[in-house]
């Protein structure tokens, strides 16, 4: 940016300065014999240029690529009912899957413009790092190493969980101590495997891990009684119990072995894409907080007077443009996919086989941890 500075100076004539310094007759300035001191106005043009704001390398590349392709590619699970699985109609469904649809709605105004790419626990990070997928939404735990060493960024947590343990009801096992000397089925390449080792070591409990590549083989081994117990996130235990031959024959122990903040990931290096992924989560939270649903969003938008709601729904403030999206980005998320409560109830609510009480996954106003920053 060019700036011009106008400097106005009052300069006495050299003769006046010399006269003052030389002690000339003071009557010369009062008798009118000399002209009054001349005043010279000097305009000095000074130009300077402030550096332009330069976006970091990679900024905006992902959104450009996704738009040019015409769809989002989202890495998901296909083996965990309620979170990511293929339903009886051959359609990808679940809590994490719906996040992908919300992101597509924000970008395209069309929640169907997303390709679901099933990835295992072992291959999920490579798929993201290599650009095979644009975002990973697959019950993945946020940890320091994953945040720093894998070239990934976690966006805000969408589901707060903890690791649990499931055993056959008839086994009589009620605590981790009862598993001493036993075999525990666990999926390899997960924080679950690491947490199990940490917790059992801290309790001084010896056990034999039976490790498997994916969820299907892990729980198949448990169902075949090749291990005494199976461990994963509690949400995963609830989910997988529903597809066992006799769900009532299995119990989830009253023990929480870890903290498991689960949520989507994006690659390092594109802050615009990170912001879009992040604020898609916050739009879901805000929709619930302001009681805006897929059913009433049109009427709310037509009559909105609260500034925060007006900014959220694209009526004022150009919030979408700041993300590189249309100003209706959040409106499209809520209209086409729903708010957080709708997504949760559709997949994990009381009317589903995978019912999980909200608990920590409630709004902060209801004693939970869900909280969206201001839209301003």
Protein Blocks (a to p, Z undefined) as FASTA:
>chain_A
ZZddddddddddfklmmmmmnopafklmmnopaccddddddddddddddddddddehihk
lmmmmmmnopacddddfkbghjaccdfkopacdjklmmmmmmmmmmnopaklccdddddf
klmmmmmmnomambdcehiaddfklmmmnopacdddfbdcdddddddfklopabfklmgo
iacdddehiaklmmmmmmmmmnopacdddddfblmlmmmmmmnopafbdcddfklmmmmm
mmgmblmlpccddbdfbdcdddddddehiaklmmmmmmmmmmmmmmmmnopafklmmmmm
mmgcbfklmmmnopgojlmmmnopafklmmmmmmmnopfklmmmmmmmmkbfkbccfklm
pcfklopabdcdddZZ
